[in-house]
Amino acid sequence: MKIGVLADTHVPDIFPNLPTRVLEIFNGVDLILHAGDITELRVLQQLEPIAQTFAVYGDRDSAELRKYLEEKSRLEFGGRALGLVHGHRAWEGNPLTRAWSRLNRAHRDEMLREFVLRQFSNVDAIVFGHTHEPYIKMHGNVLLFNPGSIAPRGGRIGCVGILEINPYAIKGRIVPL
């Protein structure tokens, strides 16, 4: 099973629509996951003709989207369980939140990954967003996968992700736009 993965599209704040390149990369996928900060419903409407799309909302999503989407979702595909969450609530209730601006990026990112891991039990992978930075790494038996953002940022080009699932493994890769 081949899954297209994206997060932090921020349409129309960054691009008026999804770049055509995203649609080309996802051509032929079995399904699509969007890990929030979609911003407008039309992004999902652009993805649905390609493949069934599952999404959660992020902190920048409209009230309209929040009516239809959950904050997190547990899904099963190809005999594997996946968690899908944006990750924007990682700092709520954390005493370090007040010092957010003084924390170094590595510490903030680690706090986010710890939060994401606490959101699900008994999953093989967790797809998340929020940082706009690609991330693929095993944490114990769980693959954490952040596809990054379609938007160029900090000297990086935009990107999306592909997850490949079979009964024996889940593999993720980042695809630059």
Buried (B, 14 or more C-beta within 10 A) or exposed (E): BBBBBBBBBBBEEBBEBBBEBBBEBBEEBBBBBBBBBBBBBBBBEBBEEBBEBBBBBBEBBEEEBEEEBEBBBBBEBBEBBBBBBBBBBBBEEBEEEEEEEEBEEEEBBEBBBEBBBEBBEEBBBBBBBBBBBBBBEEEEEBBBBBBBBBBEBEEBEBBBBBBBBEEEEBEBBBBEB
